[in-house]
Amino acid sequence: MKKQVILITGASTGIGLSIAETLRSAGYEVFGTSRKGSIPGKEYSFKMIKLDITDEESVKSAVNEVIEKAGRIDVLVNNAGIAFKWAAVEECSTDLAKTIFETNFFGVHRMTRAVLPHMREQRHGKIINISSMGGIMPIPYGALYCSSKHALEGYTESLDYEVKKFGIHVSTIDPHIIKTGMANSNSPADEEMAVYDSIKGKVSERMLKQSLENSDEPEVIAKEVLKVIKTENPKSRYTPGKAKLYAYFSYYTPSWIFRRILDTVFSE
């Protein structure tokens, strides 16, 4: 049998790079992507191609390039996304909301629509969307990020039902905080308001401490992706590593207790 062909978005650094290297080591034919494609002077163990998931033509071109070179796509890993941003809703313009959704949600939709015809024709395939714990629980001062991931969760579960009859499975993986540096990014909101500075600073500091003391390595997510690929009938959602505990509380704890737990984490 030929090697399965894997296409991974956002594979130049962080979680995407770890996924690509893990799958390549496991014997798969891997195509990674980034906005710039191959970086001069940097070597990858897998093939790297240029892709901007916010651009329809770029998406079509990248998918066609993989099909031309490898003959098919067996697995799509939608990993590229905009990092968490600390900002109150009142500080976020509609343009910022559109920018976050353009990558975190519509980018996934573009990639999915581009590969589905090929997967339907070959009667098999897997689409794995890298989401976030923010997709299944609230994070104050991250409403836009969380809402984009909540949208991705609903999209994934609905799509999984639509395409199972074609032998295609769709899953999300919801990481906890991962040691990639993304969790520490705190670029200013586009309409900063002093009234939120105190609480935002305290919550951000608390979360930064947690990310340093209680985060997972990118390899945790890479191993979970490998497990999903090897599973004949994968679930629609996975919560690997430390995310498992948070997911348990979110699913099974009475809402008033869960809200009280969140209050201890996010209160001023």
C-alpha positions in Angstrom: 0.0 0.0 0.0 1.1 3.6 -0.7 1.8 5.9 2.2 -1.2 8.0 3.4 -0.9 11.6 2.3 -1.3 14.2 5.0 -1.9 17.9 4.5 -1.2 20.2 7.5 -1.9 23.9 7.6 0.3 26.2 9.8 3.2 23.7 9.9 6.2 26.0 10.1 6.3 26.3 13.9 4.6 25.2 17.1 1.9 22.5 17.2 1.8 22.2 13.4 5.5 21.6 13.1 5.3 19.0 15.9 2.4 17.2 14.1 4.2 17.2 10.8 7.4 15.8 12.2 5.6 13.2 14.2 3.6 12.0 11.2 6.6 12.0 8.9 8.5 9.9 11.5 5.6 7.5 11.5 6.0 6.9 7.8 3.3 9.2 6.3 3.8 11.4 3.3 3.5 14.9 4.8 2.8 18.2 3.2 3.1 21.2 5.5 2.0 24.7 4.7 2.8 28.3 5.7 2.1 31.7 4.3 5.7 31.9 3.0 6.2 28.3 2.1 9.7 27.0 2.6 11.8 29.4 4.6 15.3 30.0 3.1 18.0 28.3 5.2 15.5 26.2 7.2 15.2 22.5 6.5 12.1 20.4 7.1 11.8 16.6 7.2 8.5 17.0 5.2 7.5 18.9 2.0 6.5 22.5 2.6 4.3 24.5 0.3 2.9 28.0 0.3 -0.7 28.6 1.5 -2.7 31.5 2.8 -5.9 30.0 4.2 -7.7 33.4 4.1 -7.3 33.4 0.3 -9.6 31.2 -1.8 -7.2 31.0 -4.8 -4.3 30.1 -2.6 -6.3 27.3 -1.0 -7.3 25.9 -4.3 -3.7 26.1 -5.6 -2.2 24.4 -2.6 -4.7 21.5 -2.6 -4.2 21.0 -6.4 -0.4 21.0 -5.9 -0.7 18.2 -3.3 -3.0 16.2 -5.6 -0.7 16.6 -8.6 2.4 15.6 -6.6 0.9 12.8 -4.4 -2.2 11.8 -6.3 -4.6 12.2 -3.3 -5.1 13.6 0.2 -6.0 11.1 2.9 -5.9 13.4 5.9 -6.4 17.2 6.3 -5.2 18.7 9.6 -6.6 22.2 10.0 -4.1 23.7 12.4 -3.4 27.2 11.3 -5.1 29.9 13.4 -4.9 33.2 15.2 -3.7 33.0 18.8 -5.7 33.9 21.9 -6.0 37.6 22.4 -6.6 39.2 25.8 -9.3 41.9 25.2 -12.7 42.8 26.5 -15.5 42.6 24.0 -16.0 46.3 24.3 -12.4 46.9 23.2 -12.8 44.8 20.1 -13.9 46.3 16.8 -16.0 44.4 14.3 -13.0 44.4 12.0 -11.0 42.5 14.6 -13.8 40.0 15.0 -13.9 39.4 11.3 -10.1 39.0 11.2 -10.2 36.3 13.9 -13.1 34.4 12.3 -11.5 34.8 8.8 -8.6 32.5 9.9 -10.0 30.4 12.8 -13.3 29.5 11.1 -13.6 30.5 7.5 -10.0 29.3 6.8 -11.0 25.9 8.0 -14.1 26.0 5.9 -12.1 26.9 2.7 -9.7 24.1 3.3 -12.5 21.6 4.0 -14.5 22.5 0.9 -11.3 22.2 -1.2 -10.5 18.6 -0.1 -13.9 17.1 0.3 -14.5 16.4 -3.5 -11.3 14.4 -3.6 -12.1 12.5 -0.4 -15.6 11.7 -1.6 -14.2 10.4 -4.9 -11.8 8.1 -3.1 -14.5 7.1 -0.6 -12.3 7.7 2.5 -10.5 10.5 4.4 -10.1 12.2 7.7 -10.4 15.9 8.6 -8.9 16.9 11.9 -9.5 20.4 13.2 -7.2 21.7 15.9 -9.6 23.7 18.2 -9.1 24.7 21.8 -10.5 24.3 25.3 -11.9 27.8 24.5 -14.2 26.0 22.1 -16.0 24.1 24.9 -15.8 26.5 27.9 -15.8 30.3 28.4 -12.7 32.4 28.8 -13.4 36.0 29.8 -11.4 38.6 27.8 -11.2 36.1 25.0 -14.7 36.1 23.7 -13.9 36.5 20.0 -11.3 33.7 20.1 -13.6 31.5 22.1 -16.6 32.2 19.8 -14.5 31.3 16.7 -13.6 28.0 18.3 -17.1 27.3 19.5 -18.2 27.8 15.9 -15.5 25.3 14.8 -16.8 22.7 17.3 -20.4 23.0 15.9 -19.1 22.9 12.4 -17.1 19.8 13.0 -19.8 17.8 14.6 -22.4 18.7 12.0 -20.0 18.0 9.1 -19.0 14.6 10.6 -22.7 13.5 10.3 -22.9 14.8 6.7 -19.9 12.9 5.3 -19.7 9.6 7.2 -21.6 8.0 4.4 -18.7 8.7 2.1 -16.2 7.1 4.4 -15.0 10.5 5.7 -14.5 11.2 9.4 -14.2 14.7 11.0 -12.8 15.4 14.5 -11.7 18.2 16.7 -8.8 18.1 19.1 -9.1 20.6 22.0 -5.8 21.3 23.5 -5.1 22.9 26.9 -2.4 25.6 27.0 0.5 24.4 24.9 4.1 25.5 25.2 4.5 27.3 21.9 4.7 31.0 23.0 1.2 31.7 21.5 -0.4 31.6 25.0 1.9 34.4 26.1 1.1 36.8 23.2 -0.9 39.7 24.5 -0.9 42.3 21.8 -3.1 45.3 22.6 -6.8 45.5 21.7 -7.6 47.9 18.9 -9.7 50.1 21.2 -8.0 49.8 24.6 -10.1 51.0 27.6 -8.5 51.8 31.0 -11.6 50.5 32.9 -10.6 46.9 32.0 -6.8 47.2 32.6 -6.8 46.0 36.2 -8.8 42.8 35.8 -7.3 42.0 32.4 -3.8 42.3 33.9 -4.5 40.0 36.8 -6.3 37.4 34.7 -3.5 37.5 32.1 -0.8 37.2 34.7 -2.7 34.2 36.3 -3.0 32.5 33.0 0.6 33.2 32.1 1.7 31.5 35.3 -0.5 28.6 34.6 0.9 28.3 31.1 4.4 28.1 32.5 3.6 25.7 35.3 0.7 23.6 33.9 0.9 23.4 30.1 1.4 20.5 27.7 4.2 20.1 25.1 3.2 20.3 21.4 4.0 16.6 21.1 0.9 15.8 23.2 -1.3 17.1 20.4 0.9 15.5 17.7 0.5 12.1 19.3 -3.3 12.6 19.5 -3.5 13.4 15.8 -1.5 10.2 15.1 -4.0 8.3 17.2 -7.0 9.7 15.4 -5.4 8.9 12.0 -4.9 5.3 13.1 -8.4 4.9 14.5 -10.9 3.4 12.1 -13.9 5.2 13.5 -12.7 8.2 15.4 -14.8 10.2 17.8 -15.8 13.8 16.9 -13.9 15.3 19.8 -10.7 14.6 21.7 -9.3 16.4 24.7 -5.7 15.2 25.2 -3.3 15.9 28.1 -4.4 18.3 30.8 -7.4 19.4 28.7 -9.1 16.1 29.7 -9.7 17.3 33.3 -11.1 20.7 32.2 -13.4 18.9 29.7 -14.7 16.6 32.4 -15.6 19.5 34.6 -17.3 21.3 31.7 -19.4 18.2 30.7 -20.3 16.6 34.0 -20.2 19.3 36.7 -23.5 21.1 37.5 -23.5 24.5 35.9 -23.5 26.5 39.1 -20.5 24.6 40.4 -18.6 25.0 37.2 -19.3 28.7 37.2 -18.0 29.0 40.7 -14.8 27.2 39.6 -14.4 29.7 36.8 -15.0 32.6 39.2 -12.0 31.5 41.2 -9.8 31.5 38.1 -11.1 34.7 36.4 -12.2 36.9 39.3 -10.6 40.2 40.2 
